[in-house]
Amino acid sequence: MVATNGGKTFRERANWVLNKVDSVPKSPFCDACQHDTIAINTGNLVTINFIGKHWGLRKFNRCPTCGSVERNMWFIIGLPIIPLGRWRVKYLARNRWVARKMMKSSFPDFAKQHDTSKRNPVLIPLLLILLIVLVVGIGGVIVLNPSH
C-alpha cells in the first residue's frame, strides 16, 4: 500500500522536495528565445559565506510562448559586486532550471565572452584593483587606529 496525500504519492512529493526532474525536454525554449540566446553553461551557482555567483532578485520579460524569464547573474561578496551577464532561464521545478546566455543585452557583462575560448580582458584587472583597494584600506585602518 502506498500512502497518498492530495493525489500524490510520497515518492512524487519527495522528488519535488529534492528538486528531481525525471525528464528534461530536449529544447525547453521556444524558437524566438533560442534565436536571441547562445547555449553556454552557467557553471555552478554556489554561494559560500556570502561569496560566490548568484541570480539577481528581479525577473524580466517573461516569454508568452515557453514561459522563460530573463535574469541577471552576479558575483557577490555579501552584495552584488560584478555583473556576469544576462541569461534566459526556464524553470523546470522549484530550484531546478536550464539557462541560455543572452547574446545582446544592455546589461554589463564581465564574464566569459560568447566565444568560450576567450576571456574578458577587463575582469582580471578589475579584480586586482579591488584586491589592492581592500589591502590598502585594511592597512590604513590598522595604521590609523593604534591599540593602546
Helices and strands as residue ranges (DSSP letters): E 4-5, E 8-9, H 10-17, H 31-36, E 37-38, E 47-48, E 51-55, E 69-77, E 80-93, E 96-102, H 123-144
